[in-house]
Amino acid sequence: METNYDGKVALVTGASQGIGRAAALAFGKAGAGVIVSNRTVETGEETAHEIDKAGGKAIFVRADVSVAEQVENLIRVGVNHFGRLDCAFNNAGSGGNGGWLADIAEMDWDQTVDGYLKSVFLCMKFELHAMLEQGKGAIVNNSSVDGERAFPWDPVYSAAKHGVLGLTKSAAVQYAQKGIRINAVCPGWILTPQTEQLRQDSSTEAHILSHQPIARFGLPEEVAEAVLWLCSERASLVVGIAMPVDGGYLAV
């Protein structure tokens, strides 16, 4: 996709690996100034350096996006550096242990909801303040196919991802007339470091692919393409959607 982001500024959270890293690199290649953020300094700086090395512009700002003060600082530093915020991909997420609901500890519930849902709320809150000042912007939240269906391996994760979609749709309606478009992507089985571990077991991989009409794992770059399109003017009429990027997983 040839999408030009010259003069635009994009924020990507959880940008050290996987989908977040692919999105940050794609924004940089398309001409955007990129605010790269995650909790791990070394890998975050590597992503920012790779954008710079390829001729782009990037800064790294460390932030735990489940902590309001750190998110507020992230947006402030990014806007002070680049002068504006046009796009945001709220991708970062982390959680506690899953399993049978009756056995899940309250601490694991809190970690998962904070890591996957509260984090999106906090990022949107401060991103919206920045975008409202300029009267325009686009936000994409990373949900999951498990935000659209049951996920019996981890019902708390599924609940948090369903929450991301409810938050996305409701906020999208609130801000549609203020020049800010808000949408979500719902990735399926994507080749990230986490899913690479699952592939070590051939029976697990076969089970996963049996539910994938496309018969392969997706690539982080394929999700990044969807994110860049949703943030672009080409998607100017697209508001409040949950876009599956899943090789047909939700279609069966």
N, C-alpha and C positions, 0 to 999 in steps of 0.2 A: 504494500500500500504506500503510495507516495503522498504523504500528508505533511504539509509544511508548517512547522511551528516556529519559524524565525520570529524573534521578538517576543515570544511567549515564555512563560515560566511555569514549570511543572514540579510538583512535589510527589515523591514516591516514598512511602514508608515500607519498612521491611525489605529494603533494597539490596541486601547483601548477597542474596542467592535466589535461585528459582524464579518465580513469576515476577517478583519485585525487581530483581536485578535486570531481567529481560526488559521490563517496562522502562526502567531508568535509562538503560542503554538505547532503547528505541526512541524515547523522547529526545535524548541527546543527539542521536543520529539525524533526527528530523529537524534539528535546529533550535530546540528549546533550551533555555537555561534550566538546569535540573537541581532541585534540592533533594539530596540523597539522605535518607534517614533510616537508622535502625539502632539497636542497642549495642551491637558489637562494633567497636571503633575500627579495628583493623580491616575487617571485610567491607565495612561501609566506605572507608577511605579508598579501598581498592576499586570499588565500583565508580566512585567519583573520579579517581585517577584515570580509569579506563575511558571514561567519557571525555576527559580533558585530552588524553593522548590521541583520541580519534578526531580531535579538532572541535569538540563541543565545550560547553561551559557548565561546570558543576561545583557545588559545595557540599560538604558532608556536615550534618548536624546530628549529634547523638541524641536520642530521645527514647524513653520508655513511654509509648503512646497510651498506656493505661494510667498515667500520672498527669493530672491537669497542668501543673506548673511546667512540666517538661514539654508538653504539647504547645502550650502558649509560647514558650521560649523558642521552640522549633519554628513556629510560624513567624514570630517576630524577627528572628535572625535571618530567615530566608527572604522575607519581604524587605528587610533593611538592606540585604545584599543585592538583590535583583530589582527591587523597586515595585514589585507587583506579584500577584499569584493568579495565574489563569486557569490552571488545571491541578487536580489532586487525585492521586490513586491511593486510597486507603487500603493497603494490602497487608500490613503487619498483623500478626496474630500469634497467640500462644495460649496454652491451656494446661489444665491439670489432667489427672488420670480419668479415663472413661471406664466403661464396663457396665455391669448390671446396675440399674438405677438405684435399687434398694441398698446397694453396697457402696455407692459413691459418697465420699466424705464431703461435708460442707465446704471445706477448704478447696477441694478440687472443683466444686461448682463455682466458687468465687473466682478462682484462677482462670477458669475457662470463660466465664461470662465477662470478667474484666478484660481478659486478653483478646477476645474476639468481638465483643459487642460494645462494652464501655469504651474501648479504644477507638472504635469508629465514631461513636457519639462525640468524644472529646475532639478528635481530629476535625470532624465536620463543624463543630461549634466554633472553633477558632479559624478554620478556613473560611467559613461563611462571613465572619466579621471582615476578613481581608477582602473577600470578593464583593461584598456589599458596598464597600467604599469605592470600588471602581465600577460597580453596576453590571458586572458580567463575570461568568466563570463556569467551570464544569467540574463536577466531582463524580468519580467512579469508586464504588465500594466493592471490595472483594468478599463475596458470599461463597457459595458452594452449591453443587447439586444437592448437597445434604441440607441446604436451606429450603429446598423444594420438596423433599421426600423424607421418609423415615431413614434413620441411620442407626440400626440397633447396636452397632459396636460402641457407640458413644452418644447417648441421647442428649447429654448436656451440650456437646459440640453442635449437634443438630439444632437444639433450641437456640443457641447463640446465633447460628447462621440464619435461622428463620427470623430472628430478631433483627439482624442486619437488613434483611429485605423489608420488613415492616418499617424500619427506620428510614430506609432509602425511599420507599414509596411515599410515605407521609411527608417527609421533608421535601421531596420533589414537588409535591402539590403546593406546599407552603411557599416555595421560592420560585416557582415557574414564571410568575409575572414580575419577578425582580431580576431577570436576566441570568439566573443561575440554573443550569440543568444538572440533575442528580440522577444517576443510574447505578446499576450493579452488574457485575459479571458473576456467573456461577460456573466455575471450572469443574470439570470432572476429574478423571485420573490423568494427572499431568506428571511428566518426568521431572520431579524435584528430588532433592537429596532424601526426603522422607520416603517417597515412593520407590526410589532406587533400592532401598533396603528390602521392601516387599518383593521386589523382583528376584531376590536371591533364592526365594522358594518357588520353584517352577510350578507347583500346584496352585499356590496363591496367585501367581501371575496369570495362569490359565483361567482361574476362576474370575479374576477381574476382567480379562479380555473377553470372556464369554458374555459379558454384559455390555460390551463396547461394540456397537454396530460397525464402527470404523476399523475394529480389530487391531488397534494399536493404542499406545499411550499418546496423549497430547504432549506438545512441547511448550515450554514457558513462553517462547516467542510467539506462539499462536494466540495465547491469551493476551500478550502485550499488544498484538495487532488489534484485537477487539477493544482494548482500553484506549488506544490512541484514536481509533475511529469514534468511539463514544465521546471523547473529549474534543473532537474536531468539529468544525462548522458543517462538515458533511452530515453530522448527526443532529442538525439544528432542531429537528422536530421530535427528537427522541427524548422522552422525559419519563422517569419513574419505572423503567423496565428492569427485569431480571434476565439478563442475556445468558443462556446456556452456552458454554464453550466446552463441549463435552463429547464430541464425536458421536452424538446420537444417544447418549446414555439415558437421558430423561424421556426419550421418545419411545422407549420399549417398556 
